[in-house]
Amino acid sequence: RCAGFEHESAAWRSRRDTSVFSERLEALSWRSCDRMYYEENTALLRPRYGSIVDDERLSAEEMDERRRQNIAYEYLCHLEEAKRWMEACLEEELPATTELEEGLRNGVFLGKLAKFFAPKMVSEKKIYDRDQARYKRSGLHFRHTDNTVQWLRAMESVGFPKIFYPETTDVYDRKNMPRVIYCIHALSLYLYKLGIAPQIQDLLGKVDFTEEEISNMRKELEKYGIQMPAFSKIGGILANELSVDEAALHAAVIAINEAIDKGFAEQTLNTLKNPNAMLRNTQDSLAQEYQDKLSQTKKIKRENASNRSSSVSSEERDVYEELLTQSEVQNSVNFVNTKAAVKEVNDAISRQDEGALLASLSLPALGLLGVLESNSPWYLDHFCSCKEQKTQLEKDEIQRVVSSCNEFAEAHKQKLESVAAINTAIRRGSPPHTVAELQNPAAQLPIVYESAADLYQSELFNLQKQSPGVSPHS
């Protein structure tokens, strides 16, 4: 199924067990990798469909037609490349190349990809409709966008530059799928450089598509009026976005480790804020917490290394067997940030401060899904009830309460809309119409009997005349 990846997959799985930074220091530059990705075997780059040979004479219109067909062909090649790379990462078969764009819209495969490269951030339980049963039964649901949001947040968590990110609507509404595939290509190169994923294959000119498939893709691209991203420039853009060189990154991480050992929180904070360290979301107010967490993490790593390498001479040991890597430092920073954010949520609940609660629930460190300002009264009410049973709520419990509140709020909204529809039906004086509205599940009423339609209409009409503001629930 994923021919050509067997040897490569074994290599990158082996690399995952080694130090990320040892790999980084020995890796080729971004631009070199870009050239290898796009310029290797240049003789094969010309697509099998639509090539213009030297002795071929074409009119301007025919050349423009061929150019547009070639663009569609090249994009299909990029789709095939993304498909095979994702299949190698997920060890799961994806939809056919010509159906891949539609298959990505519900975000399930993107959520699974996020779990692959950021497992601490995205669990299987967080992927909505993981088996796609609901999607196959009823089509897209607004909650499918949660999967795409988690993918975007997972990319942010590993430091992938935001310049490549698509919009959620590009995926869900299929507004700009080439942008999504472009992002997947850039992500593949980034993760490969970090030793997390295999290298994506270059299939341009190496796969065939029927004339019908190419023409259909061309029509799709022209229908949306989408300008094709410059896939060949991905490596250069990554190099510019991540301008810090490997030696500077290594030096910055070494400085962090030295500061941790000295034990001065402010000094450690300064090293964490060094741009060359490429760390995100450090907060001055949490300096001491960072120091404590990093010291604890480093102590554990040092003890594990000592137990594991007692028979290995110090000269043969990797420097990062005892030192924290950039990824481990970032994980510690994230841990502290999340813990502080959870405390803010609990403090806001204890004070019964609705505004502070909404602000704390929206903190990036928590990464909560579906926090809606319009539901803040529901959040406060439900969280206060939860606090009566448990003094300290954790992140997962906070997410469950938010999701539960959103469902209650949506059900309440639908209930009010249903009650309004019932009152309208009563005023119209049509018993069958009234019964139909009474039977709407959103109204949350007891069993309604069609045989009693006239009685319902009569009684409710009289009640409505006596008390215009009274709903059927009353």
Steps between C-alpha positions, in 0.01 A plus 500: 500500500778746580767376264832675538452585867609171661872578513437865580250426779746271678760775484284774649362274771857432604574873495210573736682312775812718472543855620311753291788740515766245409294443189461871445871572522579234240212577263525681171388863479137577421593623155704191423209283605273711282727446200512127569121494527426688180807484277614138523470313172408814307460294187190345655336827604320553171150357541406204287182678411514820300875537434588715204777347294752715317361444152138549599334808351206635702289811471479743794158360591628142489802588713275668758277193499801273552632725777172478692489124454858475629413702811217258573730202441771639729243565773376141471861387547523711816175346624644152441818599687300629798280189496792255507683698768195511727441129444859428608455711814155368595548143375150530358362519149362836386241569228609487137706795377210653306279471811760612755386862521146397587632235739693761700204735555377337822848539649517141631820413313648838596414430864667161477804665343509745792493207743791346308739795541357656821359205701516685831269767364255295293361169624271261316209608721541860379449405134133551422332220302828309487350204311312745273175314569304821544658653191410198288147501641413871505782692334692792648417630848624827647692305766720356226674840498636411847729247330648765272543741792690231693725442198578872482574515874718189481708661225537809717609284795799365303601845375390462139492850342149647472569642155404158360173456695170481310173635638250259654257590221762403240455145626138475617346708218765395246574866428870445431607137506830565315596714800429202728711263288775764486497513881523121524804503268672769707413316821648178362833673430499663844424175685758313293765750607399446862532123461129448570373384160623343175593718206224562249556349154549701182253350253485777241519330160497156663127435529234488231146635502234466233414794279157507664650521851730784395220689326269460801768634733564792267128587504496486881799734526352743249158490670643623828740741331785376716859600435727201538750535791871482413576146621857528372575789738398327824856426613615857442206645692567263789865605499398866525240440768745293705801720438684396817777257413554172675813613684318800649210279605735251660682778687172648625385162635835442671465843666155406627635180654783690669258758639275225637794353691585839652150520645422868441150533357550840335817386328327186375211711372739720302650196329152366423414831330806487274356502142759244394341247739179515294279455807139619509264649754739572785350725769707719732262442792572124490881522522528311828255233386706447183817469708343242732348290223813505282721407796272207581488382138875525459564314824281211386669488159845506658411213735357293215810561290724399788314172552495426129861592417695382802708271278568765234795735526422870530681569172257275312182652638283738301490849655119494504482179700509720812420847363146604415426537130310796358190283472523392864546861612194604297297214650592621851401857412169373362439296815552802724283721277217246504520456875485878550205531262311224683558687826359818344186313401452357849562839664243666272244232590567548872443876462194434280644753255337436163729732302819361656376146441441563130842665468677210672314239292626679188868487601713342222683285755182299563419453134132440578264434212168678451521780758217739409448842655122467464505195729695660786198502741463126443870446566490683833188317617627153410854557626370626834292183533806288421711685756252404771594136436872544427725780624746496207402431139763373254538586131310197364214562742489866396471400134220255580303769685546749213380242244208402722398864549511559127266204445261621771505853360432376147214279622354794693522722193323240289238458771422873499478499121266201513276667760478808277400277208232331715348835599495607135324175402240548776424851379451372144228264628611186316484192731721279275762775479485552877544128566797484261675780690413342837665175384827673413764333727662839556188610695583235764130428565335173617333267251261683268207308344388596150148377580468780754598776257172691530513487880860624510413784265195603701662484845825667394315771308294584812815498714673725249212752511498505881878527537673621182843465655454140620671227300374142454756390762310701756 
